[in-house]
Structure formats: structure tokens, C-alpha cells
Amino acid sequence: QEQLVESGGGSVQTGGFLRLSCAGFGIDTKSNHMAWFRQAPGKGREGVAAISNDFGPYEYYADSVKGRFAISRDSDKNLVYLHMHILKPEDSAMYYCAAAPRRPRFLEALKPSEYNYWGQGTEVTVSS
């Protein structure tokens, strides 16, 4: 059974760092397009970062996290990471890992509708 499991969330102060991990079970994170999304209470699900499974690979970031967050994969361990630097209170949310076996449509790499598999989420809280 295909499953994604996130870990690494927690509570940090403004300016802090967290690294989220996403483990694939029955899902090869190297052969899938992988992404991180987040959802704060009362808000919609927002695409944060994505990494392609093809040449490059190519990385995509939401404007709100460019220069602070980085997505990477460890193919040997079947893991995808989200490195979050200089965290702000507005980064507080539940963070979800997602996988897409098929290449997302052009300019749609951060759209939830492009992804087929989802984890249960890990919570991040940034205090001021």
C-alpha cells in the first residue's frame, strides 16, 4: 500500500530552523514528482516547494519561501526533505508531503490537484 509519512515538525522561535522529512512506503520518491504543501487553520492548502523527477532536477518554490526554504531528496533512503530557514510566524501550519507519478502540467507544480498521494502531515509552529 502506497504511503507517505512526514516527520520533523515542531515548535521553534522566529528565525529558527527545521528540517521536515517525507518517507515513501510503496512509493519511489525518486521516480515521482515530489512536493510540500502547507495548510494553516482557516486557510486553503498552499504549495510550498516541489522537485521534479526528471533532468535537473527542477525545483519550484512559492514566493513566500524563496531564499528561505529548500527541497531535496535522498534517493538512497527514499526520503524527501524540506529545509526551512529563517522561520516566521506566518510559516506556522500543517505541512504535507505529496507525490505525483506524472509530470505536473506547465506552471502547475505547486497545485494540489496535480498530486495523487498525500501524507498525514506534520505540524510546524513558529512563535514570535
C-alpha positions in Angstrom: 0.0 0.0 0.0 1.4 3.4 -1.0 2.1 5.7 1.8 3.9 8.9 2.6 4.9 9.7 6.2 6.1 13.1 7.3 8.2 13.9 10.3 10.3 16.7 11.8 7.7 19.2 12.7 7.8 21.1 16.0 7.8 24.4 17.7 10.5 27.0 17.1 11.0 30.7 17.6 11.2 33.2 14.8 14.4 32.9 12.9 14.8 29.3 13.7 15.3 26.2 11.5 13.5 23.0 11.0 14.0 20.1 8.6 11.0 18.1 7.6 11.3 14.6 6.2 9.0 12.6 4.0 9.4 8.9 3.7 7.9 6.9 0.9 6.5 3.4 1.6 5.5 1.7 -1.6 6.2 5.0 -3.4 9.6 5.6 -5.0 10.3 9.3 -4.2 13.0 9.4 -6.9 10.6 8.5 -9.8 7.8 10.8 -8.6 7.5 14.5 -8.7 7.5 15.4 -5.0 6.2 18.4 -3.2 5.5 20.0 0.1 2.3 21.8 0.9 1.0 23.6 4.0 -2.3 24.5 5.4 -2.9 26.9 8.2 -6.2 26.9 10.2 -9.0 28.5 8.2 -6.9 28.7 5.0 -6.5 26.7 1.8 -3.7 24.3 1.1 -0.7 26.2 -0.3 2.1 24.7 -2.4 5.5 25.5 -0.8 8.1 23.6 -2.8 8.3 20.9 -5.4 11.1 18.9 -7.1 10.8 17.2 -10.4 11.8 13.6 -11.2 13.4 14.4 -14.5 16.5 16.2 -15.8 17.9 18.8 -13.3 16.0 18.1 -11.2 14.0 21.2 -11.3 12.9 22.9 -8.1 9.9 25.2 -7.6 9.1 27.5 -4.7 6.3 29.7 -3.5 7.3 33.3 -3.5 6.7 33.5 0.3 9.5 30.9 0.9 12.0 31.6 -1.8 15.5 32.1 -0.4 14.5 30.5 3.0 13.3 27.0 2.1 14.9 24.3 0.1 13.6 21.0 -1.1 15.9 18.0 -1.6 15.7 14.2 -2.0 17.9 11.4 -0.7 17.2 8.6 -3.3 19.2 6.0 -1.4 17.0 6.4 1.7 13.8 7.2 -0.3 13.4 10.4 1.5 12.4 14.0 0.5 13.4 16.9 2.8 12.2 20.4 3.3 14.8 22.6 4.9 13.2 25.6 6.5 15.4 28.5 7.4 14.6 31.9 9.0 11.2 30.7 10.0 8.4 33.3 10.6 5.2 33.0 12.5 3.3 33.0 9.2 5.0 29.7 8.3 3.0 28.0 11.1 0.9 25.3 9.5 0.4 21.7 9.0 2.9 20.6 6.4 2.1 17.8 3.9 4.2 15.8 1.6 2.8 14.8 -1.8 3.8 12.7 -4.8 2.8 12.8 -8.5 3.8 9.9 -10.8 3.0 12.1 -13.8 4.7 15.4 -14.6 2.5 18.3 -13.4 1.1 20.5 -16.1 3.1 23.5 -17.1 3.2 26.1 -14.2 1.1 23.8 -12.0 3.9 22.1 -10.0 2.6 23.7 -6.8 -1.1 23.0 -7.3 -2.6 20.3 -5.0 -4.7 18.9 -7.8 -1.6 17.7 -9.6 -0.7 15.2 -6.9 -2.0 11.8 -6.3 -0.5 10.7 -3.0 -0.5 12.6 0.3 0.9 12.1 3.8 -0.9 12.8 7.0 1.1 15.9 7.8 3.5 17.2 10.4 2.8 20.4 12.4 5.1 23.4 12.5 4.6 26.2 15.0 6.7 29.4 14.9 6.4 31.7 17.8 7.4 35.4 17.8 
